[in-house]
Structure formats: structure tokens, C-alpha cells
Amino acid sequence: MKQLTLLLAVFVFTACDTTADLGKILGTVLGENGLTSTEISNGLKQALEIGIGKGSDLLAKPDGYYKSRYKILLPAEARKVTDRLQGVPGFSKLEENVLEKINRGAEDAATRAKPIFVNAIKSMSISDALGILKGDKDAATKYLERTTFQQLYNEFNPVIVTSLDKFNARTYWSDAVTTYNRIPLVDKADPNLDDYVTRMALNGLFAQVAQEELNIRNNIRARTTDLLRKVFAAQD
């Protein structure tokens, strides 16, 4: 009965002419579960904020990227540079040095990611919230990625650049690529790490948020507030 009630709630969204009509119908349909449309919307936003907070905090710790499943590896085309320069003085440990530097840069950037993500979910509508509640196990994360990735990229990329420069990663890699490009007959390599590291860092953040979303959906103990317990009980 509970799942039928919520499915009806989603269905009536298509039949409402005004926000007032929507509010009246939702009040009736959701009343049996003690849930209001506002509670559902706020609960989903709260769940996202918790997931974002935990995800970004975890990745911002030392080794949050570098020694985790989200470690940023060099793109395949960069391996030709590291392999070729292994015997060149000063570049014998090029790959591991670059990997550590770009992951430290991502960890540093993650410390400032939380408010960007939190601000991005404030525009979620009530219809979005209902769809997410009854959607796939990562529906909230997919919504966030679909609606905010480019905006987050635009704001996050300068942070990544600053962080990479803080650890001298861009200069170090650029010097290596410049040395490589001087080798006769090689295909020239791109010394720019910014775009790649930004996208990989964001992918890691979204993956961690998805993990926490799944935890909140499946683990009652992860629902750490009364609102979360009330809202997600409706999808159990």
C-alpha cells in the first residue's frame, strides 16, 4: 500500500495545472504515510548534503585519492612519456612522482568542493525529489551529475589548477613532456594536465557520493536524522 501511494503521488504530478493543485493532491496522497511533499524534498536534499559532506571530507584527507579506489592514474597516452623517460636523469621515477602530485592536488581541491556541491542541489524541485525517492539506487547522484557537472567543472577547475601548482605538478609534468617532445620522431605529447585531473577528481567525488547514497537507502543506521529516517522509510 505504501509503495502504491507513492507511485500515485508521482503520477499526479502530470495532472496538476498549478502549484496549489499539486500541493492539495500531494497532501491527500502522501498523508497516509505522514509525509508531505516538502518533507520529501528536504529529505532528499539532506541526504545529498550528507553524502557530499562525507564524500568530499573523505577524499580531502591525506591519501584520500592517492591510496584509495579513486586514485587518479595517468591517461594511457601519458604512459609513452613516462616509459620513454625512465632512463633520463631526473625522470627515473617520473610516473610515481606525477601520480602523487596530481592526487595531492585533487585532495587539496576536495577540501573546497563541499560548498560548491551543496549550493548546486538547492534548486531541486519537489517533482525531482519524488522521482529520486522512487528511482534507482543512485538516482540522486545521477540527478546531481546530470544537472551540475559542467557548472561544477567550471568552478572546480581553477581550484584544481591552484592545487596542482601548490604541489608543482603542472610544472613538473610540463618539463617532462618538453623533454620527451625533443626526442626525434616521437608523436608530440600534450603537457596540459588540468582538464584530465579535474574530470577524474570530480568522477571520484560523484562515485563517493553515490556510495553514501546507497548506504542511506539500504542501511537504516546511516539515516542519522529524524527526517532521513522518515523519508527513506517510504522507499524501503
ChimeraX commands (.cxc) that place a marker at each C-alpha (Angstrom):
marker #1 position 0.00,0.00,0.00 radius 0.5
marker #1 position 2.80,2.38,0.87 radius 0.5
marker #1 position 4.57,1.92,-2.47 radius 0.5
marker #1 position 1.28,2.27,-4.37 radius 0.5
marker #1 position 0.57,5.52,-2.56 radius 0.5
marker #1 position 3.94,6.97,-3.53 radius 0.5
marker #1 position 3.58,5.84,-7.12 radius 0.5
marker #1 position 0.24,7.64,-7.25 radius 0.5
marker #1 position 1.96,10.72,-5.89 radius 0.5
marker #1 position 4.43,10.66,-8.76 radius 0.5
marker #1 position 1.62,10.12,-11.27 radius 0.5
marker #1 position -0.45,13.11,-10.17 radius 0.5
marker #1 position 2.38,15.50,-10.96 radius 0.5
marker #1 position 1.45,15.21,-14.64 radius 0.5
marker #1 position -2.18,16.07,-13.92 radius 0.5
marker #1 position -1.68,19.29,-11.95 radius 0.5
marker #1 position -2.33,22.66,-13.55 radius 0.5
marker #1 position -0.99,24.79,-10.69 radius 0.5
marker #1 position 1.31,24.57,-7.73 radius 0.5
marker #1 position -1.72,24.93,-5.47 radius 0.5
marker #1 position -3.41,21.94,-7.10 radius 0.5
marker #1 position -0.23,19.96,-6.70 radius 0.5
marker #1 position 0.01,20.80,-3.02 radius 0.5
marker #1 position -3.59,19.77,-2.34 radius 0.5
marker #1 position -3.27,16.45,-4.16 radius 0.5
marker #1 position 0.06,15.61,-2.59 radius 0.5
marker #1 position -1.29,16.46,0.83 radius 0.5
marker #1 position -4.02,13.87,0.35 radius 0.5
marker #1 position -1.97,11.17,-1.34 radius 0.5
marker #1 position 1.05,11.37,0.94 radius 0.5
marker #1 position -0.91,11.91,4.12 radius 0.5
marker #1 position -1.33,8.18,4.73 radius 0.5
marker #1 position 2.42,7.89,5.17 radius 0.5
marker #1 position 2.73,11.02,7.29 radius 0.5
marker #1 position 4.90,12.58,4.58 radius 0.5
marker #1 position 4.47,15.96,2.98 radius 0.5
marker #1 position 5.93,16.91,-0.37 radius 0.5
marker #1 position 8.15,19.42,1.41 radius 0.5
marker #1 position 9.48,16.71,3.73 radius 0.5
marker #1 position 10.33,14.50,0.76 radius 0.5
marker #1 position 12.15,17.34,-1.00 radius 0.5
marker #1 position 14.02,18.39,2.14 radius 0.5
marker #1 position 14.86,14.80,3.00 radius 0.5
marker #1 position 16.43,14.16,-0.39 radius 0.5
marker #1 position 18.39,17.39,-0.19 radius 0.5
marker #1 position 19.57,16.47,3.29 radius 0.5
marker #1 position 20.64,13.03,2.05 radius 0.5
marker #1 position 22.63,14.59,-0.77 radius 0.5
marker #1 position 24.28,17.06,1.59 radius 0.5
marker #1 position 25.28,14.24,3.93 radius 0.5
marker #1 position 26.67,12.19,1.05 radius 0.5
marker #1 position 28.51,15.17,-0.38 radius 0.5
marker #1 position 29.92,16.11,3.01 radius 0.5
marker #1 position 31.17,12.63,3.80 radius 0.5
marker #1 position 32.46,12.05,0.29 radius 0.5
marker #1 position 34.40,15.28,-0.02 radius 0.5
marker #1 position 35.72,15.05,3.54 radius 0.5
marker #1 position 36.99,11.52,2.93 radius 0.5
marker #1 position 38.71,12.41,-0.32 radius 0.5
marker #1 position 40.19,15.59,1.16 radius 0.5
marker #1 position 42.14,13.63,3.76 radius 0.5
marker #1 position 45.79,12.73,3.13 radius 0.5
marker #1 position 45.78,9.77,0.73 radius 0.5
marker #1 position 42.02,10.26,0.17 radius 0.5
marker #1 position 42.68,9.90,-3.54 radius 0.5
marker #1 position 46.26,8.69,-3.66 radius 0.5
marker #1 position 45.75,5.48,-1.66 radius 0.5
marker #1 position 42.09,4.78,-2.33 radius 0.5
marker #1 position 39.94,3.25,-5.04 radius 0.5
marker #1 position 39.68,6.76,-6.51 radius 0.5
marker #1 position 43.38,7.18,-7.16 radius 0.5
marker #1 position 43.85,9.27,-10.29 radius 0.5
marker #1 position 46.05,7.43,-12.77 radius 0.5
marker #1 position 47.82,8.92,-15.75 radius 0.5
marker #1 position 45.91,8.73,-19.03 radius 0.5
marker #1 position 47.04,5.94,-21.33 radius 0.5
marker #1 position 48.76,8.31,-23.75 radius 0.5
marker #1 position 50.89,9.69,-20.91 radius 0.5
marker #1 position 52.49,6.30,-20.35 radius 0.5
marker #1 position 54.56,6.72,-23.50 radius 0.5
marker #1 position 56.17,9.74,-21.87 radius 0.5
marker #1 position 56.94,8.07,-18.55 radius 0.5
marker #1 position 58.18,4.87,-20.20 radius 0.5
marker #1 position 60.47,6.70,-22.59 radius 0.5
marker #1 position 61.99,8.96,-19.91 radius 0.5
marker #1 position 62.78,6.26,-17.34 radius 0.5
marker #1 position 66.44,6.32,-18.27 radius 0.5
marker #1 position 66.73,10.12,-18.42 radius 0.5
marker #1 position 68.42,11.70,-15.37 radius 0.5
marker #1 position 65.89,13.42,-13.15 radius 0.5
marker #1 position 62.93,11.49,-14.56 radius 0.5
marker #1 position 63.61,7.91,-13.42 radius 0.5
marker #1 position 60.60,7.99,-11.07 radius 0.5
marker #1 position 58.52,10.28,-13.26 radius 0.5
marker #1 position 55.27,8.33,-13.23 radius 0.5
marker #1 position 55.03,7.81,-9.47 radius 0.5
marker #1 position 56.11,11.38,-8.78 radius 0.5
marker #1 position 53.45,12.76,-11.12 radius 0.5
marker #1 position 50.80,10.43,-9.73 radius 0.5
marker #1 position 51.48,11.58,-6.20 radius 0.5
marker #1 position 51.46,15.23,-7.18 radius 0.5
marker #1 position 48.18,15.14,-9.11 radius 0.5
marker #1 position 46.45,13.12,-6.38 radius 0.5
marker #1 position 47.69,15.52,-3.71 radius 0.5
marker #1 position 46.29,18.32,-5.86 radius 0.5
marker #1 position 42.92,16.58,-6.05 radius 0.5
marker #1 position 42.90,16.02,-2.28 radius 0.5
marker #1 position 43.65,19.68,-1.72 radius 0.5
marker #1 position 40.87,20.75,-4.09 radius 0.5
marker #1 position 38.36,18.42,-2.42 radius 0.5
marker #1 position 38.61,20.48,0.77 radius 0.5
marker #1 position 36.77,23.25,-1.08 radius 0.5
marker #1 position 34.35,21.09,-3.06 radius 0.5
marker #1 position 31.60,20.73,-0.45 radius 0.5
marker #1 position 30.02,24.21,-0.66 radius 0.5
marker #1 position 30.01,24.01,-4.47 radius 0.5
marker #1 position 28.03,20.76,-4.36 radius 0.5
marker #1 position 25.71,21.94,-1.60 radius 0.5
marker #1 position 24.77,25.09,-3.48 radius 0.5
marker #1 position 24.13,23.04,-6.59 radius 0.5
marker #1 position 21.29,20.99,-5.06 radius 0.5
marker #1 position 19.23,23.90,-3.73 radius 0.5
marker #1 position 17.24,24.19,-6.97 radius 0.5
marker #1 position 15.91,20.62,-6.80 radius 0.5
marker #1 position 12.15,20.66,-7.33 radius 0.5
marker #1 position 9.56,18.60,-5.48 radius 0.5
marker #1 position 8.91,16.52,-8.61 radius 0.5
marker #1 position 12.66,15.84,-8.87 radius 0.5
marker #1 position 12.67,14.71,-5.25 radius 0.5
marker #1 position 9.77,12.29,-5.68 radius 0.5
marker #1 position 11.33,10.82,-8.80 radius 0.5
marker #1 position 14.61,10.31,-6.98 radius 0.5
marker #1 position 12.99,8.72,-3.94 radius 0.5
marker #1 position 11.38,6.02,-6.07 radius 0.5
marker #1 position 14.16,5.85,-8.66 radius 0.5
marker #1 position 17.30,3.76,-8.96 radius 0.5
marker #1 position 19.65,3.35,-6.02 radius 0.5
marker #1 position 21.88,6.10,-7.38 radius 0.5
marker #1 position 19.11,8.32,-8.74 radius 0.5
marker #1 position 20.07,11.29,-6.57 radius 0.5
marker #1 position 23.70,11.13,-7.60 radius 0.5
marker #1 position 22.77,10.81,-11.28 radius 0.5
marker #1 position 20.49,13.82,-10.94 radius 0.5
marker #1 position 23.28,15.84,-9.37 radius 0.5
marker #1 position 25.78,14.80,-12.01 radius 0.5
marker #1 position 23.39,15.43,-14.89 radius 0.5
marker #1 position 22.33,18.87,-13.77 radius 0.5
marker #1 position 25.53,20.28,-12.31 radius 0.5
marker #1 position 28.61,18.63,-13.80 radius 0.5
marker #1 position 29.52,21.44,-16.20 radius 0.5
marker #1 position 28.87,24.13,-13.63 radius 0.5
marker #1 position 30.94,22.24,-11.09 radius 0.5
marker #1 position 33.69,21.74,-13.64 radius 0.5
marker #1 position 33.81,25.47,-14.38 radius 0.5
marker #1 position 34.12,26.28,-10.69 radius 0.5
marker #1 position 36.30,23.34,-9.73 radius 0.5
marker #1 position 38.89,23.59,-12.50 radius 0.5
marker #1 position 40.56,26.78,-11.17 radius 0.5
marker #1 position 40.76,25.13,-7.75 radius 0.5
marker #1 position 42.46,22.11,-9.31 radius 0.5
marker #1 position 44.89,24.37,-11.19 radius 0.5
marker #1 position 45.76,26.21,-7.97 radius 0.5
marker #1 position 46.17,22.92,-6.12 radius 0.5
marker #1 position 48.34,21.39,-8.83 radius 0.5
marker #1 position 50.53,24.48,-8.77 radius 0.5
marker #1 position 50.72,24.25,-4.99 radius 0.5
marker #1 position 52.37,20.85,-5.41 radius 0.5
marker #1 position 54.31,21.93,-8.52 radius 0.5
marker #1 position 52.60,19.20,-10.53 radius 0.5
marker #1 position 51.95,21.15,-13.72 radius 0.5
marker #1 position 55.50,22.48,-13.97 radius 0.5
marker #1 position 56.98,19.06,-13.22 radius 0.5
marker #1 position 54.85,17.36,-15.87 radius 0.5
marker #1 position 55.38,20.13,-18.41 radius 0.5
marker #1 position 59.15,19.84,-18.01 radius 0.5
marker #1 position 58.92,16.09,-18.55 radius 0.5
marker #1 position 56.75,16.43,-21.65 radius 0.5
marker #1 position 59.01,19.14,-23.08 radius 0.5
marker #1 position 61.98,16.81,-22.63 radius 0.5
marker #1 position 60.05,13.98,-24.27 radius 0.5
marker #1 position 58.94,16.13,-27.21 radius 0.5
marker #1 position 62.58,16.89,-28.02 radius 0.5
marker #1 position 63.19,13.21,-28.81 radius 0.5
marker #1 position 63.36,12.80,-32.60 radius 0.5
marker #1 position 60.46,11.14,-34.42 radius 0.5
marker #1 position 58.10,10.85,-31.41 radius 0.5
marker #1 position 54.45,11.89,-31.54 radius 0.5
marker #1 position 54.22,15.08,-29.55 radius 0.5
marker #1 position 52.54,14.80,-26.14 radius 0.5
marker #1 position 50.24,17.34,-24.50 radius 0.5
marker #1 position 51.72,18.88,-21.34 radius 0.5
marker #1 position 48.30,20.02,-20.04 radius 0.5
marker #1 position 47.04,18.08,-17.01 radius 0.5
marker #1 position 44.30,20.48,-15.90 radius 0.5
marker #1 position 41.27,19.11,-17.74 radius 0.5
marker #1 position 42.11,15.46,-17.14 radius 0.5
marker #1 position 42.76,15.83,-13.41 radius 0.5
marker #1 position 39.64,17.98,-12.94 radius 0.5
marker #1 position 37.39,15.41,-14.58 radius 0.5
marker #1 position 38.93,12.49,-12.73 radius 0.5
marker #1 position 38.68,14.33,-9.40 radius 0.5
marker #1 position 35.01,15.08,-10.00 radius 0.5
marker #1 position 34.34,11.50,-11.06 radius 0.5
marker #1 position 35.81,10.37,-7.75 radius 0.5
marker #1 position 33.62,12.76,-5.81 radius 0.5
marker #1 position 30.46,11.64,-7.60 radius 0.5
marker #1 position 31.38,8.00,-7.05 radius 0.5
marker #1 position 31.83,8.59,-3.34 radius 0.5
marker #1 position 28.52,10.46,-3.12 radius 0.5
marker #1 position 26.82,7.53,-4.88 radius 0.5
marker #1 position 28.31,5.16,-2.32 radius 0.5
marker #1 position 26.91,7.20,0.54 radius 0.5
marker #1 position 23.51,7.49,-1.18 radius 0.5
marker #1 position 23.37,3.71,-1.44 radius 0.5
marker #1 position 24.31,3.44,2.22 radius 0.5
marker #1 position 21.50,5.78,3.26 radius 0.5
marker #1 position 18.98,3.91,1.14 radius 0.5
marker #1 position 19.99,0.44,2.37 radius 0.5
marker #1 position 21.29,0.98,5.88 radius 0.5
marker #1 position 18.83,2.27,8.45 radius 0.5
marker #1 position 21.67,3.19,10.80 radius 0.5
marker #1 position 23.07,5.56,8.16 radius 0.5
marker #1 position 19.92,7.67,8.38 radius 0.5
marker #1 position 21.24,9.91,11.09 radius 0.5
marker #1 position 18.36,12.38,11.33 radius 0.5
marker #1 position 14.63,12.01,12.02 radius 0.5
marker #1 position 13.83,13.47,8.60 radius 0.5
marker #1 position 16.03,10.97,6.77 radius 0.5
marker #1 position 14.51,8.07,8.68 radius 0.5
marker #1 position 11.00,9.26,7.89 radius 0.5
marker #1 position 11.54,9.95,4.21 radius 0.5
marker #1 position 13.60,6.90,3.30 radius 0.5
marker #1 position 11.29,4.60,5.21 radius 0.5
marker #1 position 8.84,5.29,2.38 radius 0.5
marker #1 position 11.12,3.61,-0.17 radius 0.5
marker #1 position 12.03,0.59,1.97 radius 0.5
marker link #1:1,2 radius 0.2
marker link #1:2,3 radius 0.2
marker link #1:3,4 radius 0.2
marker link #1:4,5 radius 0.2
marker link #1:5,6 radius 0.2
marker link #1:6,7 radius 0.2
marker link #1:7,8 radius 0.2
marker link #1:8,9 radius 0.2
marker link #1:9,10 radius 0.2
marker link #1:10,11 radius 0.2
marker link #1:11,12 radius 0.2
marker link #1:12,13 radius 0.2
marker link #1:13,14 radius 0.2
marker link #1:14,15 radius 0.2
marker link #1:15,16 radius 0.2
marker link #1:16,17 radius 0.2
marker link #1:17,18 radius 0.2
marker link #1:18,19 radius 0.2
marker link #1:19,20 radius 0.2
marker link #1:20,21 radius 0.2
marker link #1:21,22 radius 0.2
marker link #1:22,23 radius 0.2
marker link #1:23,24 radius 0.2
marker link #1:24,25 radius 0.2
marker link #1:25,26 radius 0.2
marker link #1:26,27 radius 0.2
marker link #1:27,28 radius 0.2
marker link #1:28,29 radius 0.2
marker link #1:29,30 radius 0.2
marker link #1:30,31 radius 0.2
marker link #1:31,32 radius 0.2
marker link #1:32,33 radius 0.2
marker link #1:33,34 radius 0.2
marker link #1:34,35 radius 0.2
marker link #1:35,36 radius 0.2
marker link #1:36,37 radius 0.2
marker link #1:37,38 radius 0.2
marker link #1:38,39 radius 0.2
marker link #1:39,40 radius 0.2
marker link #1:40,41 radius 0.2
marker link #1:41,42 radius 0.2
marker link #1:42,43 radius 0.2
marker link #1:43,44 radius 0.2
marker link #1:44,45 radius 0.2
marker link #1:45,46 radius 0.2
marker link #1:46,47 radius 0.2
marker link #1:47,48 radius 0.2
marker link #1:48,49 radius 0.2
marker link #1:49,50 radius 0.2
marker link #1:50,51 radius 0.2
marker link #1:51,52 radius 0.2
marker link #1:52,53 radius 0.2
marker link #1:53,54 radius 0.2
marker link #1:54,55 radius 0.2
marker link #1:55,56 radius 0.2
marker link #1:56,57 radius 0.2
marker link #1:57,58 radius 0.2
marker link #1:58,59 radius 0.2
marker link #1:59,60 radius 0.2
marker link #1:60,61 radius 0.2
marker link #1:61,62 radius 0.2
marker link #1:62,63 radius 0.2
marker link #1:63,64 radius 0.2
marker link #1:64,65 radius 0.2
marker link #1:65,66 radius 0.2
marker link #1:66,67 radius 0.2
marker link #1:67,68 radius 0.2
marker link #1:68,69 radius 0.2
marker link #1:69,70 radius 0.2
marker link #1:70,71 radius 0.2
marker link #1:71,72 radius 0.2
marker link #1:72,73 radius 0.2
marker link #1:73,74 radius 0.2
marker link #1:74,75 radius 0.2
marker link #1:75,76 radius 0.2
marker link #1:76,77 radius 0.2
marker link #1:77,78 radius 0.2
marker link #1:78,79 radius 0.2
marker link #1:79,80 radius 0.2
marker link #1:80,81 radius 0.2
marker link #1:81,82 radius 0.2
marker link #1:82,83 radius 0.2
marker link #1:83,84 radius 0.2
marker link #1:84,85 radius 0.2
marker link #1:85,86 radius 0.2
marker link #1:86,87 radius 0.2
marker link #1:87,88 radius 0.2
marker link #1:88,89 radius 0.2
marker link #1:89,90 radius 0.2
marker link #1:90,91 radius 0.2
marker link #1:91,92 radius 0.2
marker link #1:92,93 radius 0.2
marker link #1:93,94 radius 0.2
marker link #1:94,95 radius 0.2
marker link #1:95,96 radius 0.2
marker link #1:96,97 radius 0.2
marker link #1:97,98 radius 0.2
marker link #1:98,99 radius 0.2
marker link #1:99,100 radius 0.2
marker link #1:100,101 radius 0.2
marker link #1:101,102 radius 0.2
marker link #1:102,103 radius 0.2
marker link #1:103,104 radius 0.2
marker link #1:104,105 radius 0.2
marker link #1:105,106 radius 0.2
marker link #1:106,107 radius 0.2
marker link #1:107,108 radius 0.2
marker link #1:108,109 radius 0.2
marker link #1:109,110 radius 0.2
marker link #1:110,111 radius 0.2
marker link #1:111,112 radius 0.2
marker link #1:112,113 radius 0.2
marker link #1:113,114 radius 0.2
marker link #1:114,115 radius 0.2
marker link #1:115,116 radius 0.2
marker link #1:116,117 radius 0.2
marker link #1:117,118 radius 0.2
marker link #1:118,119 radius 0.2
marker link #1:119,120 radius 0.2
marker link #1:120,121 radius 0.2
marker link #1:121,122 radius 0.2
marker link #1:122,123 radius 0.2
marker link #1:123,124 radius 0.2
marker link #1:124,125 radius 0.2
marker link #1:125,126 radius 0.2
marker link #1:126,127 radius 0.2
marker link #1:127,128 radius 0.2
marker link #1:128,129 radius 0.2
marker link #1:129,130 radius 0.2
marker link #1:130,131 radius 0.2
marker link #1:131,132 radius 0.2
marker link #1:132,133 radius 0.2
marker link #1:133,134 radius 0.2
marker link #1:134,135 radius 0.2
marker link #1:135,136 radius 0.2
marker link #1:136,137 radius 0.2
marker link #1:137,138 radius 0.2
marker link #1:138,139 radius 0.2
marker link #1:139,140 radius 0.2
marker link #1:140,141 radius 0.2
marker link #1:141,142 radius 0.2
marker link #1:142,143 radius 0.2
marker link #1:143,144 radius 0.2
marker link #1:144,145 radius 0.2
marker link #1:145,146 radius 0.2
marker link #1:146,147 radius 0.2
marker link #1:147,148 radius 0.2
marker link #1:148,149 radius 0.2
marker link #1:149,150 radius 0.2
marker link #1:150,151 radius 0.2
marker link #1:151,152 radius 0.2
marker link #1:152,153 radius 0.2
marker link #1:153,154 radius 0.2
marker link #1:154,155 radius 0.2
marker link #1:155,156 radius 0.2
marker link #1:156,157 radius 0.2
marker link #1:157,158 radius 0.2
marker link #1:158,159 radius 0.2
marker link #1:159,160 radius 0.2
marker link #1:160,161 radius 0.2
marker link #1:161,162 radius 0.2
marker link #1:162,163 radius 0.2
marker link #1:163,164 radius 0.2
marker link #1:164,165 radius 0.2
marker link #1:165,166 radius 0.2
marker link #1:166,167 radius 0.2
marker link #1:167,168 radius 0.2
marker link #1:168,169 radius 0.2
marker link #1:169,170 radius 0.2
marker link #1:170,171 radius 0.2
marker link #1:171,172 radius 0.2
marker link #1:172,173 radius 0.2
marker link #1:173,174 radius 0.2
marker link #1:174,175 radius 0.2
marker link #1:175,176 radius 0.2
marker link #1:176,177 radius 0.2
marker link #1:177,178 radius 0.2
marker link #1:178,179 radius 0.2
marker link #1:179,180 radius 0.2
marker link #1:180,181 radius 0.2
marker link #1:181,182 radius 0.2
marker link #1:182,183 radius 0.2
marker link #1:183,184 radius 0.2
marker link #1:184,185 radius 0.2
marker link #1:185,186 radius 0.2
marker link #1:186,187 radius 0.2
marker link #1:187,188 radius 0.2
marker link #1:188,189 radius 0.2
marker link #1:189,190 radius 0.2
marker link #1:190,191 radius 0.2
marker link #1:191,192 radius 0.2
marker link #1:192,193 radius 0.2
marker link #1:193,194 radius 0.2
marker link #1:194,195 radius 0.2
marker link #1:195,196 radius 0.2
marker link #1:196,197 radius 0.2
marker link #1:197,198 radius 0.2
marker link #1:198,199 radius 0.2
marker link #1:199,200 radius 0.2
marker link #1:200,201 radius 0.2
marker link #1:201,202 radius 0.2
marker link #1:202,203 radius 0.2
marker link #1:203,204 radius 0.2
marker link #1:204,205 radius 0.2
marker link #1:205,206 radius 0.2
marker link #1:206,207 radius 0.2
marker link #1:207,208 radius 0.2
marker link #1:208,209 radius 0.2
marker link #1:209,210 radius 0.2
marker link #1:210,211 radius 0.2
marker link #1:211,212 radius 0.2
marker link #1:212,213 radius 0.2
marker link #1:213,214 radius 0.2
marker link #1:214,215 radius 0.2
marker link #1:215,216 radius 0.2
marker link #1:216,217 radius 0.2
marker link #1:217,218 radius 0.2
marker link #1:218,219 radius 0.2
marker link #1:219,220 radius 0.2
marker link #1:220,221 radius 0.2
marker link #1:221,222 radius 0.2
marker link #1:222,223 radius 0.2
marker link #1:223,224 radius 0.2
marker link #1:224,225 radius 0.2
marker link #1:225,226 radius 0.2
marker link #1:226,227 radius 0.2
marker link #1:227,228 radius 0.2
marker link #1:228,229 radius 0.2
marker link #1:229,230 radius 0.2
marker link #1:230,231 radius 0.2
marker link #1:231,232 radius 0.2
marker link #1:232,233 radius 0.2
marker link #1:233,234 radius 0.2
marker link #1:234,235 radius 0.2
marker link #1:235,236 radius 0.2
view
